[in-house]
Amino acid sequence: MFRRGRGRAGGCSQARKVTCENPTSRADSLAADAPDSAWKRLSAGDGSKGPRVYDWAMATLPRIDGLAPTFERWLLIRRSITDPTELAFYLAYGPIGTPIDELVCVAGARWAIEECFQQAKTETGLDHYQVRRYDAWYRHITLAMLAHAYLAVTAAGTPKAAAAWSPSAQARSAVSWHT
């Protein structure tokens, strides 16, 4: 991932060991050390019930071998507004100086992708295959996704669909929080 020079953000578990000062720490223990000023209320995009607003914190992680000189790593933490004990963690990698709102948008894109696959499963039978070989599976998936793309473009072109659519104080640590 680091050698390709492309940024990305992916979910991780709270027990995930993150390379930092000791030499590794769990993601949940790093989250417990986040100062109150590190949390920012941001939307991860629109969902079926409106904007998906959460509290987010971003910590810059120490550099590791193989990291491009113009890139850095972050631990992105999502906290529920209604239940502050409910946390989700993302490891991100991208150009130095990437703002937290951009990383939140990247992490929030996962919902749109999952929704797309769920629609493809129900509308085009993406998950209804009984194949024994890779080439047969590949053909089925390709045709199901092509059919889903056609249906999405066709539906988006109708006036009714166009009107309904909307764009979605401790010892110093090696981790620095964005406040």
Sequence and secondary structure as in RCSB ss.txt:
>XXXX:A:sequence
MFRRGRGRAGGCSQARKVTCENPTSRADSLAADAPDSAWKRLSAGDGSKGPRVYDWAMATLPRIDGLAPTFERWL
LIRRSITDPTELAFYLAYGPIGTPIDELVCVAGARWAIEECFQQAKTETGLDHYQVRRYDAWYRHITLAMLAHAY
LAVTAAGTPKAAAAWSPSAQARSAVSWHT
>XXXX:A:secstr
 TTTT  EEEEE TT EEESSSSEEEHHHHHHT  GGG EEEEEEEETTEEEEEEEEEEEE   TT  TTEEEEE
EEEE SS TT EEEEEEEEETT  HHHHHHHHHHHHHHHHHHHHHHHHH TT    SSHHHHHHHHHHHHHHHHH
HHHHHHTSHHHHHH      S  S EE  
